[in-house]
Structure formats: C-alpha cells, structure tokens
Amino acid sequence: MRVTLAYNLRREESEAEAELLSRTDLETLLAALEELPYQITPVEVSGPTDQVIAELRLFSIPCSAPGG
C-alpha cells in the first residue's frame, strides 16, 4: 500500500507557523511510519496550488484543483 504524507514545513519559529511541522517533527513522523509495511511518500504541500498539484502528479497521485 502506498501512503502519501502531505505536510507544511515550518520555515521559522513564530506563532504564525506554530501548527506547521518542524524538520525534527517530520523526521520523527517519517521514522515511525517507515516501521509500517507501507511505501511512504512525503510531499511538501506549501506553495501555489498549481505547483503542489504538479508535484503530486510526479508521484502518480490522483488530484485536482479546488473547484475543478
């Protein structure tokens, strides 16, 4: 089974980005997920929607833009 982990990476330590994952959080989460019998694909989803969709399509992940 393939699992895609979509995440937003924290760029700075600020209250505005407190809900985003730090690099350490991401590495810890990926290490735990890699213990499972799945193929894990981490994908950063910050940025313009078109750019995110293009990246997801590189991994053959079905997706469409909101409203489309």
N, C-alpha and C positions, 0 to 999 in steps of 0.2 A: 504494500500500500504506500502511496505517496502522500506526504503531508507537507503543505506549504505554510511556513511561519511568516506571516506578514507583520512587519514591525516598523515603528518610527524610532529612529535613533536619536537620543538626546545629544545635542550639539554643545550645550553649555549648561552649567549648574545654575538654573534660575527657577523661580516659582512658575513661570510661564511654561517651562518644559518639564516640570516635575513628574508628569504622568508618562513621559516617554522613557524608553529603555536606555540605560547606560550600557556602554560596551561590556562591562563586567556582568550586568544582568543578562544581556544577550548571550554571552559565552556560557554562563551558568545554565540558562534555559536550554541552549543547544546541547550541552553536555548531558543533561538529564534526558532530553528527547532522543539522543543517539543511543541510549540504552534500550530503547524500544525497537521492535522489529519492523521499523518503517524507514522509508527513504525520506529524509527531511531536507527541504529546500528553503533556506532563509531568504526572504526578499524584503529589502528596504522599500517602503511604500510612501516615503516623504517625497514631496515634489508635485509637479504638474500631473494631472490625471493621465494625459496622453503618454507621458514618459513612463509612468508606472505601468500602464496597460501594455506598452511596448515591451517593457522588461518582463512582465508576466508571460507574454506570448513567447519570449525566448525559451521559457521553460515548458512550453505547450500547456499552459494553464488557461482554461477557458475563462474569458472575462469580457465584459462590455462596459462602456462608459455609462455613468448615471443617465437615465432617461433614454438610453439607446439600446 
